[in-house]
Amino acid sequence: MMPNNTWREVDSTDLVPGDVVVIPEGRNLPCDMVLLSGSAIVNEAMLTGESIPVMKSSLPFASTEVYTDKGSEKHTLFGGTSVIQTRPVGDQPVWGLVKNTGFLTTKGSLIRDILYPKPIKFKFYKDSFHFVGLMAIIAVLSVIVSVPPQIKLHESVRIIVDRAMNMITIAVPAALPAAMSVGIVFAMTRLRSKNIFCISPPRINLAGQIDTFVFDKTGTLTAEGLTVLGFRPTARGQAQDFSSFANFTADATTLTPEADWWLDKDAETKRNLYSTLLAEAMASCTAVTTVNGNLVGDPLDVQMF
């Protein structure tokens, strides 16, 4: 948006924080934005791993709420996420305020952490440096103690220096860093043979201490899929046996409530009324929405509908 309230199309690389743009529908966002008007349905699977669409609402201008990075995610459109649908208010387009671009976005910070991981404070390395430092102090003290007697014996400067350097190399293991590097290189070679690549070699030692690996959500190891077998009726307010498939029915219109107001209805009225009640019950506690005539939302809710 230009200062004189005119619009023009620009390349996404030319966007800077503070620009007001129209949220594109059906495209990936090039930067982090604050939703200023309307609402949007986005797919944040790139950031969260969840394929469930997320509803974003505009920032309320009349509210006393202060926008923050951690508490206003429902008003933020993150770069790299896909906009499934936008819903404008009136004739105005859906506006967004550019917040962050490049590596300052949420996606950019993830890529930055992958390319340039933070150093690991591995206790083994810390203890190794302490050991080398202690041996270096002992070596220096040994040199200081041994130099005066050699001077009294009228030894040459070359011999004194040679013996001092020899004492330092004996006390401080010069091959220790090389041995540690060789071990990591050997581990990387074994992992590479199994098509496992590590961009941060020091993490191999940390991974070697892991006994149990726990995945944080379903879908990491399992495929996404769900099939509705049918409905389970109740008898006198109690659910029937859940252990047998024979107690399921695939036709929801055959389920009849046990109530006096229900018994005096004809079959056609019962089917219509029950279908309406079932649809209202299902729609009252789900986040399913329609996008281009297709149901979008949690797989359980979509399959149920």
Sequence and secondary structure as in RCSB ss.txt:
>XXXX:A:sequence
MMPNNTWREVDSTDLVPGDVVVIPEGRNLPCDMVLLSGSAIVNEAMLTGESIPVMKSSLPFASTEVYTDKGSEKH
TLFGGTSVIQTRPVGDQPVWGLVKNTGFLTTKGSLIRDILYPKPIKFKFYKDSFHFVGLMAIIAVLSVIVSVPPQ
IKLHESVRIIVDRAMNMITIAVPAALPAAMSVGIVFAMTRLRSKNIFCISPPRINLAGQIDTFVFDKTGTLTAEG
LTVLGFRPTARGQAQDFSSFANFTADATTLTPEADWWLDKDAETKRNLYSTLLAEAMASCTAVTTVNGNLVGDPL
DVQMF
>XXXX:A:secstr
  TTS      GGG  TT EEE  SSSB SSEEEE SSEEEEE HHHHS  S EEEE   SSS     TTT GGG
EE TT EEEEEE STTS  EEEEEE GGGSHHHHHHHHHHS      HHHHHHHHHHHHHHHHHHHHHHHHHHHH
HHTT  HHHHHHHHHHHHHHHS TTHHHHHHHHHHHHHHHHHTTT   S THHHHHHTT      SSTTSSS   
     B  EETTEE  SS GGG BS GGG     HHHHTS HHHHHHHHHHHHHHHHHTT   EEETTEEES HH
HHHH 
